[in-house]
């Protein structure tokens, strides 16, 4: 068989070959495209331009019909992928792709916290090697991370952590806050509801004057503008708001109710390790601008060498809008300008914030031999308010109101951190000025010097010691033009002219608050003890008071999800008598209205009259000692929930002041507060954040009345902010397509009220008027308050620009809560009330 096979093969080989056909010509194949090295950077779209680390960048060939610069919306077909290049971005967001074929490519970027990014790009051969970054890829945060905050705080590790901390950027999007982080803090447990939504922090039922306000470690005269509610710090500049509703660290003193500390953020990343490199802390200027129904403002950050500068300004336009509306309405009815809205109190406010931060040296503060990390900061902060309105008399303008107040503060701060130590030195100068024109003219100016210094060191692996000094010195002058007492007043509603019958008095004085503290933080296994001691010196009216205040904070981790906490301490509050404090009289307690009278509650007239402070009676400085104690438990629950329950007690001890001029005794009553607080929240949840807060509170003041109506023995009356129940539900949810929806619902018990017992006639010169007679506060309470607020945000991102629009609607179902009652002429019948109606606010912002 083999042979046969061979024979057959040999016969075929011997046969002549068939004629050959001509072979087709072979064309030359095109040269492959050159392969180049592609460098690029992945950054966040919008104004921040922060680098995106650990982003995965993939490049594949693009189809012929692809258009450069357009989003790749068709799903990628794996079968069509002939090649792929892959890289990952570093901490600065930079990446390098080797051997990428030149031409049109499809770029795919995937990064945690950002939406998937796919776009067609053109890869070209650079004219010269190392020509820079060919690709700049901008990722949009996904819906869960649209409003997250970049951590760049300058706040050092604290010996005693605050009970509640709000992230400044996150809090700007809560319903009912108007974009203000400090206003959002008013929804936390332990904070009483502020009447009319005005700026006031009464903590755990204590008087609002016992609350201290600090910004970047130094005091400010107030935390809010007069009206409407707005913080004295531009919202975008706020890094965080720390709330101590009871006991607070030994580094502060002089307040019996609690403390609010606002910290502003450094420009760009000046305090992070990126700011310690040779490169600038950020790339290019960026910031935001906004306008809403209340004000217009802007915030800008920019690199300066290795440091950074930030600037924020804001000005309200309520006065301009009201003025325009008045002119239009007055012309429509044929009256002079001011005839329609002239009797209203028209507010205007402004504020600014600027800071320059620069790292010193290149130390990181890490390692046993590492150089310390150092930062030098220069800051400027200011705010002002103006309130004008016509008085009750149409014939005379002497009772017209014109009030303005402002402050400007300038800080220098040096801080350093080593491996086991930290230090801070910060002097500050504040210039205060305010003026009142109504029946009299009063002007007050003051300069306030503040100094804060601390040093903390890890003296043992389980012990850290912190020592510090803070001093606040004020020198003030006041000039007052008032009516000569020898000039008779025939009609109180039309007093004599001040320019003709006035007399001028000048006053001056000084104040001093100084403190030294020592705090130890001791770690004993799962338990942390923070004992502290503070010595305070108060000097008012040429008299000194010294007080030594022990403090203690305890925290124990009894389970991986359960911790117990406790605090106790003493807090000294200086008490003085003023001989001539001038009040605005813009909010009288009772004034005529449409044949009857409007009765304003005393907490409106007492705490919302921004008075021009007078001089002090010599030798009448006292000290109220307040004891605070609390105990509670913290829980870490599933779904990123935090829970906290706290029981608290506050006791303000009695004090008696004796006037050096008259010898009369003025008792300062005891004040007592007790209650419980519950908190359940997700402070920075990925898609849903907010909290549920509930406060059960009793707040009492000892009745020190003597004579008729006085009680036998010790008697207590409700404090002004004795709100028994306070429930707040606050939620903010990230939605697809750049939307975010927020809601706030509040149910709060009413403040204690007084019952009218009748009226008495009083001679005011040319007429008799009925003056109401009221019972002791707490005979009855105001009605239950409840309100729903909604907020909707929408953001559009395009390259380096983000445009945002928000609608914030307060009092959605228009519950007209009676903030003030209207009575008949004889105070026998309530004929109505004043309340705030539904209020929508619309705003637009642009980040660049």
Order of alpha helices (4+ residues) and beta strands (2+ residues): alpha-beta-beta-beta-beta-beta-beta-beta-beta-alpha-alpha-beta-beta-beta-beta-beta-beta-beta-alpha-beta-beta-beta-beta-beta-beta-alpha-beta-beta-beta-beta-beta-beta-alpha-beta-beta-beta-beta-beta-beta-beta-beta-beta-beta-beta-beta-beta-beta-beta-beta-beta-beta
